[in-house]
Amino acid sequence: MEKTGKRALGRPATITAPRETILTHAARLFAEKGFEGASLQDVAKAVGISKAAVYHYFPTKQVIYDEIVIDLLSRLREHVQAEIEGTAPFNDRLRQMMVAHASFFEANYESFVTLLHGFGGLSRTLAPGQVSVRDEYETMIRGLMTDASASGELVMADPAIAARAVLSMLNWMARWYRPGGRLAARDFAEEYFQLIYNGLRPR
């Protein structure tokens, strides 16, 4: 049974960047075995430290999962924002957003699989930090679609629904995409962009 409570337990690990290292290995194990299938003992073994050392940094497996999600979503938002040229035409900005999202997904594949599997049912009650950073990212995408609708470049009844469609197409890749194939994730994002943009352009 996992220990609970806010007090740090066990001795600190004698490894470089212990928190980040634990999160990296935990994300890989959650992606491979699922949240329920991976234990804290599995995480400790993968990192090469004792289970007590893991407890020193994270009181429960759920806390590890929550931190993986918050860290991933925060870095995703920052990465995508940095790739979008604010003064570019809408079609360029939408393409930049979708390609940046897909490229980040491929570069952080294991953490992304952990994130999407959790949102799919393993962690139905999201931590406040997860909700906040998720909403900030979705708001950014809705802003893009709202601008396109207001300018008349794209026709849509509800920009929020269109934004969710974009995110759903990109996020669903975590269910079937495997790195190392003939096409990179960004190649699929390019195709998705064409479907979205050409499908919503006024006739």
N, C-alpha and C positions, 0 to 999 in steps of 0.2 A: 504494500500500500504506500502511496506517495505521501510525503510529509507536507504539511500545510503551514501557513503562517508567514509573517513578514520578516522575521529574524533570520539572518544568514546562518546557515547550518554548514558543518563540515569545514575542512581546511581549504584555503584558496589553492587553486591549481598552479603548478610551477611551469606553466607554458606561456608562450607569447600570445597576447590578445585573447585571453581565455573565454570571455563572453562571446566574442565574434566567432571563435573557433567552435564553440559548443553549438551556436546557432547554425553555422554552416553544416556541420555534421548532422544535426537534428533535422534540418530541412531535407537533406539527402535521404535519411532514413524514413521520414514521414512520407516522402514521395514514393519510395520503394515499397514500404510495408503498410502505409496508411497510418493515421494518427493512433488508432487503437492497437495496431500491430507492432509498433515500435515502443519499447519501454525506455525508461531513463537509464536502466542498466545497459541497454543497447547503445544509447548515446554515449555513456561513459566509456564503454569499450571501444567505440569508434574513435573517440577523441584520444584515448590512451590515458585516462585519469580515473580516479575512483568515483563511485556513485556519490559519495559524501562530498567530493569536490564539486560535482554538478549542483548539488543542493546548496552549496555556498553561494552560487550565483542565481539559481532559479529554484524556488520552492516547489514548483509543480511542473508537470509536462505541459499543462495548459498555458502557463506563463511563458514557456519557451515558444509555443505555437503563436501566442499573441504577439510576442516581440518580433518573430519572423515576419508576420503579416504587416505590422506597423512599419518596420524597417523597409520591407519590400515596396509597399505602396508609397512611402515617402520618397524613396529613390526613384521609383517609376515616374511620379509626378515631376520631380526635379529634372529627370532626364528628358522627358517629353517636352516640358516647358522650354528647356534649353535648345531643343531642336526646331521649335516653331518660330518662324520669322514673323514677328508681329505686323509688319507692314506688307507682307506678301499677299497676293490675291487669295481668296478663300480656298480655291481648289488646291493651291500649293500648300496652304496651312493644314488642310484636312489630310492631304497625302503625307506631309511631314509628321503629323501626329500619329497616323496609323503605322507608318514605317518605323518610327521611333519606338512605339509601343511594342511592335513585333520583334524588333531587334533587341530591346531590353528583355523581353520574354525569353528569347533564345539564349541570351547571355546569362540569364538567371533561371534557367529551366527548372531545376529541382525546387527552388523556393517558390516558383510560380505554381508548380503542380501542387505543392503543399497548400498554398493560398487558395486555389480554386477548389480543391477537394474539401478543404475546411468550410468554405462558403457554401459548398454543395450539401452540407448536412452534418459534418463532424462537430462544428462549433456554431450552433444556430444563434446563440446569444453573443453578439459581437461586443468586444471591449470598447469603451468610449473612444479610446485613441484610434481604433480601427475604423469606427464609424466616421470620425472627424476627417481623417486623411482620405478615406474612400469618397466621402461626399465632396471634398475639395477637388479631387480628380474628376469626378463625374460632372461637377459644376463647370470645370474648364471645357470639357467636351460639349456640354450643352451650350456654352457660350459660343463656340464655333458654329454649331448648327443654328442657333438663334440669329447670329449675324448673317448667315447664308440665307435664311428665310426672310429676314427683314430687307435684305438687298434685292430679293427676287431671283437670286442666282439659283437657288434650289426651291422646290415646291414641297411643302410638308404641312400636315395638319397640326403636328405637335413636335417641336424641336426636341423636347425631352425624350419622346419615344424614339425619334431618329437617333439621338445620342446613345440610347440604350442598345439600339440595333447595332451601331458601330462597335460598341464595347463587347456585346455578345459575340459578334463574329470574331473579334480578336481573342477574347478570353477562351472561346470554345476550342481554340487550337491546343490548349493544355490537355484536352481529352484525347487527341489523336496524333498530334505532331511529335516527331522524334528527331532530335538534332542529328546532323550527319547525313541526311538524305540528299536526294538530287537537288531539291529546292530549299533555300533558306526561308526562315519565317518571314523575312521582309518581302520575299517574292510573293508569298500568299497575301500579305498586306497590300501589295501593289494591285493584285487582282481584286481584292475586296474593295479597294478604293474605287476602281473602275465601276464595279457593280453599284456601289452606293452613289457615286457622283453622277454617272450616266443614268441611273434609274430615277434620280430625283430632279434632274434638270427639266426645266419647263419645255413642253413640246410646242 
